Amino acid sequence: MVSGHVASLAARTAGDTTTVGQYVEELENQSIARDAFRAELERITGLPADLIERRLAL
């Protein structure tokens, strides 16, 4: 299943190189939003975001 998904993505990227740029931009946006959320969480709770993340993962 995953290999078929990767092959499909590779085929699309080979045909249209702007696809890679779109994925990179989207990942960048998600990274910025994640970092902002973590900072706000730390500010509000006074706890390190890593600690909160570990506790939620239990």
C-alpha positions in Angstrom: 0.0 0.0 0.0 2.7 2.5 1.0 4.9 1.6 -1.9 2.1 2.2 -4.3 1.4 5.5 -2.7 5.1 6.5 -3.0 5.2 5.4 -6.6 2.1 7.5 -7.4 3.6 10.5 -5.7 6.9 10.0 -7.5 5.0 9.8 -10.9 3.1 13.0 -10.2 6.3 14.8 -9.1 8.1 13.7 -12.2 5.4 15.1 -14.4 5.0 18.4 -12.4 7.9 19.7 -10.4 5.8 22.4 -8.8 4.2 19.6 -6.7 7.3 19.3 -4.6 7.3 23.0 -3.9 3.7 22.9 -2.8 4.5 20.1 -0.4 7.5 21.9 1.0 5.5 25.1 1.5 2.6 23.2 3.2 5.1 21.4 5.6 6.7 24.7 6.4 3.3 26.3 7.2 2.5 23.3 9.5 5.8 23.6 11.2 5.3 27.3 11.9 1.8 26.7 13.3 3.0 23.8 15.4 5.8 25.9 16.9 3.4 28.8 17.6 0.9 26.4 19.3 3.7 24.9 21.5 4.9 28.3 22.6 1.3 29.4 23.4 0.7 26.2 25.3 3.9 26.8 27.4 2.9 30.4 28.0 -0.6 29.5 29.2 0.2 26.5 31.3 3.7 27.4 32.5 4.8 23.8 31.7 7.2 22.7 29.0 5.4 21.6 25.8 7.6 18.4 25.7 6.2 17.4 29.1 2.6 18.0 28.1 3.2 16.1 24.8 4.6 13.1 26.8 1.7 13.1 29.2 -0.8 13.2 26.4 0.9 10.3 24.7 0.4 8.0 27.7 
